[in-house]
């Protein structure tokens, strides 16, 4: 059975596609703010969870009043006194 395409079927298909397109467009205007609010809350919860886990890893448990040194300073960071020998010079014309 071979069916033949008609102009009526083509126009009907185009109208259905346009109707669905505009329906999605109108419904998205109503539901997009709620969807965006929901997604932003979910992202915020996810970031708060990651930040909380990161903070727990970085801060080991310490007793109150205990002094903790995170990093010792380099002792060789000062200038080197033996750079070289000073040479006087005269400007030549």
MIGUDREN-332033 format. One record per atom (N, C-alpha, C, O): residue number from 1; residue in three letters; chain; atom name; x negated, z, y negated. Coordinates in Angstrom, 1 decimal. Each point is the difference from the previous one (the first is absolute). Layout:
// residues N
  resi  resn  chain  name       x       z       y
   NUM   ALA      A    CA       X       Z       Y
...
END
This chain:
// residues 93
  resi  resn  chain  name       x       z       y
     1   UNK      A     N    -0.8     0.0     1.2
     1   UNK      A    CA     0.8     0.0    -1.2
     1   UNK      A     C    -0.9     0.0    -1.2
     1   UNK      A     O    -0.7     0.9    -0.3
     2   UNK      A     N     0.8    -1.9    -0.5
     2   UNK      A    CA    -0.7    -0.2    -1.2
     2   UNK      A     C     0.9     0.2    -1.2
     2   UNK      A     O     1.1    -0.6    -0.1
     3   UNK      A     N    -1.5     1.5    -0.8
     3   UNK      A    CA     0.9     0.3    -1.1
     3   UNK      A     C    -0.6    -0.7    -1.2
     3   UNK      A     O    -1.3    -0.1    -0.2
     4   UNK      A     N     2.1    -0.3    -0.7
     4   UNK      A    CA    -0.4    -0.8    -1.2
     4   UNK      A     C     0.1     0.9    -1.2
     4   UNK      A     O     1.0     0.7    -0.1
     5   UNK      A     N    -2.0    -0.7    -0.7
     5   UNK      A    CA     0.1     0.9    -1.3
     5   UNK      A     C     0.9    -0.7    -1.0
     5   UNK      A     O     0.1    -1.2    -0.1
     6   UNK      A     N     0.6     2.1    -0.6
     6   UNK      A    CA     0.9    -0.5    -1.0
     6   UNK      A     C    -0.3     0.6    -1.3
     6   UNK      A     O    -0.7     1.0    -0.1
     7   UNK      A     N     1.2    -1.6    -0.9
     7   UNK      A    CA    -0.3     0.4    -1.4
     7   UNK      A     C     0.7     1.4    -0.2
     7   UNK      A     O    -0.6     0.9    -0.7
     8   UNK      A     N     1.8    -0.7     1.3
     8   UNK      A    CA     0.7     1.3    -0.1
     8   UNK      A     C    -0.8     1.1     0.6
     8   UNK      A     O    -0.1     1.1    -0.6
     9   UNK      A     N    -0.5    -1.3     1.7
     9   UNK      A    CA    -0.9     1.0     0.7
     9   UNK      A     C    -1.2     0.3    -0.8
     9   UNK      A     O    -0.4     1.2    -0.1
    10   UNK      A     N    -0.2    -2.2    -0.5
    10   UNK      A    CA    -1.2     0.2    -0.8
    10   UNK      A     C     0.3     0.8    -1.3
    10   UNK      A     O    -0.7     1.0    -0.3
    11   UNK      A     N     1.8    -1.3    -0.4
    11   UNK      A    CA     0.4     0.7    -1.2
    11   UNK      A     C     0.4     1.5     0.4
    11   UNK      A     O    -0.4     0.9    -0.7
    12   UNK      A     N     1.0    -0.8     1.8
    12   UNK      A    CA     0.4     1.4     0.4
    12   UNK      A     C    -1.2     0.8     0.3
    12   UNK      A     O     0.0     1.2    -0.3
    13   UNK      A     N    -1.0    -1.7     1.0
    13   UNK      A    CA    -1.3     0.7     0.3
    13   UNK      A     C    -0.7     0.4    -1.3
    13   UNK      A     O    -0.5     1.1    -0.1
    14   UNK      A     N     0.4    -2.0    -0.9
    14   UNK      A    CA    -0.6     0.2    -1.2
    14   UNK      A     C     0.7     1.2    -0.8
    14   UNK      A     O    -0.6     0.9    -0.5
    15   UNK      A     N     2.0    -1.0     0.5
    15   UNK      A    CA     0.7     1.1    -0.6
    15   UNK      A     C    -0.1     1.3     0.6
    15   UNK      A     O    -0.1     1.0    -0.7
    16   UNK      A     N     0.0    -0.9     2.0
    16   UNK      A    CA    -0.2     1.2     0.8
    16   UNK      A     C    -1.4     0.6    -0.4
    16   UNK      A     O    -0.2     1.2    -0.2
    17   UNK      A     N    -0.8    -2.1     0.2
    17   UNK      A    CA    -1.4     0.5    -0.4
    17   UNK      A     C     0.0     0.5    -1.4
    17   UNK      A     O    -0.6     1.1    -0.2
    18   UNK      A     N     1.2    -1.7    -0.7
    18   UNK      A    CA     0.1     0.4    -1.4
    18   UNK      A     C     0.8     1.4    -0.1
    18   UNK      A     O    -0.4     0.9    -0.8
    19   UNK      A     N     1.5    -0.8     1.5
    19   UNK      A    CA     0.7     1.2     0.0
    19   UNK      A     C    -0.8     1.2     0.5
    19   UNK      A     O     0.1     1.1    -0.6
    20   UNK      A     N    -0.8    -1.3     1.7
    20   UNK      A    CA    -0.8     1.0     0.6
    20   UNK      A     C    -1.1     0.4    -1.0
    20   UNK      A     O    -0.3     1.2    -0.2
    21   UNK      A     N    -0.3    -2.2    -0.4
    21   UNK      A    CA    -1.1     0.2    -1.0
    21   UNK      A     C     0.5     0.9    -1.1
    21   UNK      A     O    -0.7     1.0    -0.4
    22   UNK      A     N     1.8    -1.4    -0.2
    22   UNK      A    CA     0.5     0.8    -1.2
    22   UNK      A     C     0.5     1.4     0.4
    22   UNK      A     O    -0.1     0.9    -0.7
    23   UNK      A     N     0.6    -0.8     1.9
    23   UNK      A    CA     0.5     1.3     0.5
    23   UNK      A     C    -1.2     0.9     0.2
    23   UNK      A     O     0.0     1.2    -0.4
    24   UNK      A     N    -1.1    -1.7     0.9
    24   UNK      A    CA    -1.2     0.8     0.2
    24   UNK      A     C    -0.6     0.4    -1.4
    24   UNK      A     O    -0.4     1.1    -0.2
    25   UNK      A     N     0.5    -2.0    -0.7
    25   UNK      A    CA    -0.5     0.2    -1.4
    25   UNK      A     C     0.8     1.1    -0.7
    25   UNK      A     O    -0.6     0.9    -0.6
    26   UNK      A     N     1.9    -0.9     0.7
    26   UNK      A    CA     0.9     1.0    -0.6
    26   UNK      A     C    -0.2     1.3     0.7
    26   UNK      A     O    -0.1     1.0    -0.7
    27   UNK      A     N     0.1    -1.0     2.0
    27   UNK      A    CA    -0.2     1.3     0.7
    27   UNK      A     C    -1.3     0.6    -0.2
    27   UNK      A     O    -0.1     1.3    -0.1
    28   UNK      A     N    -0.9    -2.1    -0.1
    28   UNK      A    CA    -1.4     0.6    -0.3
    28   UNK      A     C     0.0     0.7    -1.3
    28   UNK      A     O    -0.8     0.9    -0.2
    29   UNK      A     N     1.6    -1.4    -0.8
    29   UNK      A    CA     0.0     0.7    -1.3
    29   UNK      A     C     0.6     1.4     0.1
    29   UNK      A     O    -0.3     0.9    -0.7
    30   UNK      A     N     1.3    -0.8     1.6
    30   UNK      A    CA     0.6     1.4     0.2
    30   UNK      A     C    -0.9     0.9     0.9
    30   UNK      A     O    -0.1     1.2    -0.3
    31   UNK      A     N    -0.5    -1.7     1.3
    31   UNK      A    CA    -0.7     0.8     1.0
    31   UNK      A     C    -1.5     0.1    -0.3
    31   UNK      A     O    -0.6     0.9     0.6
    32   UNK      A     N     0.0    -1.7    -1.4
    32   UNK      A    CA    -1.4     0.0    -0.2
    32   UNK      A     C    -0.5     1.3    -0.7
    32   UNK      A     O    -1.0     0.5     0.5
    33   UNK      A     N     1.7     0.1    -1.5
    33   UNK      A    CA    -0.4     1.2    -0.5
    33   UNK      A     C    -0.1     1.2     1.0
    33   UNK      A     O    -0.9     0.8     0.0
    34   UNK      A     N     2.0    -0.8     0.9
    34   UNK      A    CA     0.0     1.1     1.0
    34   UNK      A     C    -1.1    -0.2     1.0
    34   UNK      A     O    -0.7     0.9     0.5
    35   UNK      A     N     0.5    -2.2    -0.1
    35   UNK      A    CA    -1.1    -0.3     0.9
    35   UNK      A     C    -1.4     0.3    -0.6
    35   UNK      A     O    -0.8     0.6     0.7
    36   UNK      A     N     0.6    -0.9    -1.9
    36   UNK      A    CA    -1.3     0.3    -0.7
    36   UNK      A     C    -0.2     1.5    -0.1
    36   UNK      A     O    -1.1     0.5     0.2
    37   UNK      A     N     2.2     0.2    -0.5
    37   UNK      A    CA    -0.1     1.5    -0.1
    37   UNK      A     C    -0.4     0.6     1.3
    37   UNK      A     O    -0.8     0.9     0.1
    38   UNK      A     N     1.5    -1.4     1.0
    38   UNK      A    CA    -0.3     0.5     1.3
    38   UNK      A     C    -1.5    -0.3     0.4
    38   UNK      A     O    -0.6     0.9     0.6
    39   UNK      A     N     0.2    -2.1    -0.9
    39   UNK      A    CA    -1.4    -0.4     0.4
    39   UNK      A     C    -1.0     0.8    -0.8
    39   UNK      A     O    -1.0     0.4     0.6
    40   UNK      A     N     1.3    -0.1    -1.9
    40   UNK      A    CA    -1.0     0.7    -0.8
    40   UNK      A     C    -0.1     1.5     0.5
    40   UNK      A     O    -1.0     0.6     0.0
    41   UNK      A     N     2.2     0.0     0.4
    41   UNK      A    CA    -0.1     1.3     0.6
    41   UNK      A     C    -0.8     0.1     1.2
    41   UNK      A     O    -0.7     0.9     0.3
    42   UNK      A     N     0.9    -1.9     0.6
    42   UNK      A    CA    -0.7    -0.1     1.2
    42   UNK      A     C    -1.5    -0.1    -0.2
    42   UNK      A     O    -0.9     0.7     0.6
    43   UNK      A     N     0.5    -1.6    -1.6
    43   UNK      A    CA    -1.4    -0.1    -0.3
    43   UNK      A     C    -0.6     1.3    -0.6
    43   UNK      A     O    -1.1     0.3     0.3
    44   UNK      A     N     1.9     0.3    -1.1
    44   UNK      A    CA    -0.5     1.3    -0.6
    44   UNK      A     C    -0.2     1.0     1.0
    44   UNK      A     O    -1.0     0.7     0.0
    45   UNK      A     N     1.9    -0.6     1.0
    45   UNK      A    CA    -0.2     1.0     1.1
    45   UNK      A     C    -1.2    -0.4     0.8
    45   UNK      A     O    -0.8     0.9     0.4
    46   UNK      A     N     0.5    -2.1    -0.2
    46   UNK      A    CA    -1.1    -0.5     0.8
    46   UNK      A     C    -1.3     0.4    -0.7
    46   UNK      A     O    -1.0     0.5     0.6
    47   UNK      A     N     0.9    -0.8    -2.0
    47   UNK      A    CA    -1.2     0.3    -0.7
    47   UNK      A     C    -0.2     1.5    -0.1
    47   UNK      A     O    -1.1     0.5     0.0
    48   UNK      A     N     2.2     0.3    -0.2
    48   UNK      A    CA    -0.2     1.5     0.0
    48   UNK      A     C    -0.5     0.5     1.3
    48   UNK      A     O    -0.8     0.9     0.0
    49   UNK      A     N     1.3    -1.5     1.1
    49   UNK      A    CA    -0.5     0.4     1.3
    49   UNK      A     C    -1.5    -0.3     0.2
    49   UNK      A     O    -0.7     0.8     0.5
    50   UNK      A     N     0.3    -2.0    -1.0
    50   UNK      A    CA    -1.4    -0.3     0.1
    50   UNK      A     C    -0.9     0.8    -0.9
    50   UNK      A     O    -1.1     0.4     0.4
    51   UNK      A     N     1.6    -0.1    -1.6
    51   UNK      A    CA    -0.7     0.8    -0.9
    51   UNK      A     C    -0.2     1.5     0.5
    51   UNK      A     O    -1.0     0.6    -0.1
    52   UNK      A     N     2.1    -0.1     0.7
    52   UNK      A    CA    -0.1     1.3     0.6
    52   UNK      A     C    -0.9     0.1     1.1
    52   UNK      A     O    -0.8     1.0     0.1
    53   UNK      A     N     0.7    -2.0     0.8
    53   UNK      A    CA    -0.9     0.0     1.1
    53   UNK      A     C    -1.5    -0.1    -0.5
    53   UNK      A     O    -0.9     0.6     0.5
    54   UNK      A     N     0.7    -1.4    -1.6
    54   UNK      A    CA    -1.3    -0.2    -0.5
    54   UNK      A     C    -0.4     1.3    -0.7
    54   UNK      A     O    -1.2     0.4     0.2
    55   UNK      A     N     2.0     0.3    -0.9
    55   UNK      A    CA    -0.3     1.3    -0.6
    55   UNK      A     C    -0.4     1.1     1.1
    55   UNK      A     O    -0.9     0.8    -0.2
    56   UNK      A     N     1.6    -0.8     1.3
    56   UNK      A    CA    -0.2     0.9     1.0
    56   UNK      A     C    -1.4    -0.2     0.7
    56   UNK      A     O    -0.7     0.9     0.3
    57   UNK      A     N     0.3    -2.2    -0.2
    57   UNK      A    CA    -1.3    -0.3     0.6
    57   UNK      A     C    -1.1     0.4    -0.9
    57   UNK      A     O    -1.1     0.4     0.4
    58   UNK      A     N     1.3    -0.6    -1.8
    58   UNK      A    CA    -1.1     0.2    -0.9
    58   UNK      A     C    -0.2     1.5    -0.3
    58   UNK      A     O    -1.2     0.4    -0.3
    59   UNK      A     N     2.2     0.4     0.4
    59   UNK      A    CA    -0.2     1.4    -0.4
    59   UNK      A     C     0.0     0.9     1.3
    59   UNK      A     O     1.1     0.3     0.5
    60   UNK      A     N    -2.2     0.1    -0.1
    60   UNK      A    CA    -0.1     0.9     1.2
    60   UNK      A     C     0.6     1.3    -0.4
    60   UNK      A     O     0.0     0.4    -1.2
    61   UNK      A     N     0.4     0.4     2.1
    61   UNK      A    CA     0.5     1.3    -0.3
    61   UNK      A     C    -1.1     1.0    -0.5
    61   UNK      A     O    -1.0     0.1     0.7
    62   UNK      A     N     1.2     0.5    -1.8
    62   UNK      A    CA    -0.9     0.9    -0.6
    62   UNK      A     C     0.6     1.3    -0.3
    62   UNK      A     O     1.2     0.1    -0.2
    63   UNK      A     N    -2.0     0.9     0.3
    63   UNK      A    CA     0.5     1.3    -0.4
    63   UNK      A     C     0.0     0.2    -1.5
    63   UNK      A     O    -0.8    -0.7    -0.7
    64   UNK      A     N     1.6     1.6     0.2
    64   UNK      A    CA     0.1     0.2    -1.4
    64   UNK      A     C    -1.3     0.7    -0.5
    64   UNK      A     O    -0.4     0.9     0.6
    65   UNK      A     N    -0.2    -1.5    -1.7
    65   UNK      A    CA    -1.2     0.6    -0.6
    65   UNK      A     C    -1.3    -0.6     0.6
    65   UNK      A     O    -1.0     0.4    -0.4
    66   UNK      A     N     1.2    -1.3     1.4
    66   UNK      A    CA    -1.2    -0.6     0.6
    66   UNK      A     C    -0.6    -1.1    -0.8
    66   UNK      A     O     0.8    -0.8    -0.5
    67   UNK      A     N    -2.1     0.7     0.3
    67   UNK      A    CA    -0.6    -1.0    -0.7
    67   UNK      A     C    -0.5    -1.1     0.9
    67   UNK      A     O    -0.7     0.3     1.0
    68   UNK      A     N     1.1    -1.6    -1.3
    68   UNK      A    CA    -0.4    -1.1     0.8
    68   UNK      A     C    -0.7    -1.0    -0.8
    68   UNK      A     O     0.5    -0.4    -1.1
    69   UNK      A     N    -1.7    -0.1     1.5
    69   UNK      A    CA    -0.7    -1.0    -0.6
    69   UNK      A     C     0.2    -1.3     0.8
    69   UNK      A     O    -0.4    -0.1     1.1
    70   UNK      A     N     1.0    -0.9    -1.8
    70   UNK      A    CA     0.3    -1.2     0.7
    70   UNK      A     C    -1.3    -0.9     0.2
    70   UNK      A     O    -0.2    -0.6     1.0
    71   UNK      A     N    -0.6     0.5    -2.1
    71   UNK      A    CA    -1.1    -0.9     0.1
    71   UNK      A     C    -1.2     0.7    -0.7
    71   UNK      A     O     0.1     0.5    -1.1
    72   UNK      A     N    -1.3    -0.6     1.7
    72   UNK      A    CA    -1.2     0.6    -0.5
    72   UNK      A     C    -0.6    -1.1    -0.9
    72   UNK      A     O    -0.1    -1.2     0.3
    73   UNK      A     N    -0.3     1.6    -1.6
    73   UNK      A    CA    -0.7    -1.0    -0.8
    73   UNK      A     C    -1.3    -0.4     0.5
    73   UNK      A     O    -0.7     0.8     0.6
    74   UNK      A     N     0.3    -2.0    -1.0
    74   UNK      A    CA    -1.4    -0.5     0.4
    74   UNK      A     C    -1.0     0.7    -0.8
    74   UNK      A     O     0.1     0.1    -1.2
    75   UNK      A     N    -1.2     0.3     1.9
    75   UNK      A    CA    -1.0     0.7    -0.8
    75   UNK      A     C    -1.0    -0.9    -0.6
    75   UNK      A     O    -0.7     0.4    -0.9
    76   UNK      A     N     0.6    -1.7     1.3
    76   UNK      A    CA    -0.9    -0.9    -0.5
    76   UNK      A     C     0.6    -0.9    -1.1
    76   UNK      A     O    -0.5    -1.1    -0.2
    77   UNK      A     N     1.6     1.5    -0.4
    77   UNK      A    CA     0.7    -0.8    -0.9
    77   UNK      A     C    -0.7     0.0    -1.4
    77   UNK      A     O     0.4    -0.8    -0.9
    78   UNK      A     N    -1.3     1.7     0.6
    78   UNK      A    CA    -0.7     0.1    -1.2
    78   UNK      A     C    -1.0    -1.2    -0.2
    78   UNK      A     O    -0.2    -0.7     0.9
    79   UNK      A     N    -0.4     0.6    -2.1
    79   UNK      A    CA    -0.9    -1.0    -0.3
    79   UNK      A     C    -1.3     0.2     0.7
    79   UNK      A     O    -0.4     1.2     0.2
    80   UNK      A     N    -0.3    -2.2     0.1
    80   UNK      A    CA    -1.3     0.1     0.6
    80   UNK      A     C    -1.1     0.0    -1.1
    80   UNK      A     O    -0.1    -0.8    -0.8
    81   UNK      A     N    -0.7     1.9     0.8
    81   UNK      A    CA    -1.0     0.2    -1.0
    81   UNK      A     C    -1.2    -0.9     0.2
    81   UNK      A     O    -0.7    -0.3    -1.0
    82   UNK      A     N     0.5    -0.2     2.1
    82   UNK      A    CA    -1.2    -0.9     0.3
    82   UNK      A     C     0.5    -1.5     0.0
    82   UNK      A     O     0.0    -0.6     1.0
    83   UNK      A     N     0.4     0.2    -2.2
    83   UNK      A    CA     0.5    -1.4    -0.1
    83   UNK      A     C    -1.2    -0.9    -0.2
    83   UNK      A     O     0.0    -1.1     0.7
    84   UNK      A     N    -0.9     1.4    -1.4
    84   UNK      A    CA    -1.2    -0.9    -0.3
    84   UNK      A     C    -0.8     0.6    -1.1
    84   UNK      A     O     0.3     1.1    -0.5
    85   UNK      A     N    -1.2    -1.9     0.1
    85   UNK      A    CA    -0.9     0.5    -1.1
    85   UNK      A     C     0.3    -0.7    -1.3
    85   UNK      A     O     0.4    -1.2     0.0
    86   UNK      A     N    -0.5     1.9    -1.1
    86   UNK      A    CA     0.4    -0.5    -1.3
    86   UNK      A     C    -1.1    -0.7    -0.6
    86   UNK      A     O    -1.2     0.4     0.0
    87   UNK      A     N     1.4    -1.6    -0.5
    87   UNK      A    CA    -1.0    -0.9    -0.6
    87   UNK      A     C     0.3    -0.3    -1.4
    87   UNK      A     O     1.1    -0.5    -0.3
    88   UNK      A     N    -2.0     0.8    -0.6
    88   UNK      A    CA     0.2    -0.4    -1.4
    88   UNK      A     C    -0.3    -1.5    -0.2
    88   UNK      A     O    -0.8    -0.5     0.7
    89   UNK      A     N     1.5    -0.1    -1.6
    89   UNK      A    CA    -0.2    -1.4    -0.3
    89   UNK      A     C     0.1    -0.3    -1.4
    89   UNK      A     O     0.6     0.8    -0.8
    90   UNK      A     N    -1.2    -1.9     0.4
    90   UNK      A    CA     0.0    -0.4    -1.4
    90   UNK      A     C     0.7    -1.4     0.0
    90   UNK      A     O    -0.2    -0.8     0.9
    91   UNK      A     N     0.9     0.6    -2.0
    91   UNK      A    CA     0.7    -1.3    -0.1
    91   UNK      A     C    -1.0    -1.0    -0.5
    91   UNK      A     O    -0.7     0.2    -1.0
    92   UNK      A     N     0.6    -1.4     1.6
    92   UNK      A    CA    -0.9    -1.0    -0.4
    92   UNK      A     C     0.7    -1.1    -0.8
    92   UNK      A     O     1.1    -0.5     0.5
    93   UNK      A     N    -1.6     0.1    -1.6
    93   UNK      A    CA     0.7    -1.0    -0.8
    93   UNK      A     C    -0.4    -1.4     0.5
    93   UNK      A     O     0.5    -1.0    -0.5
END
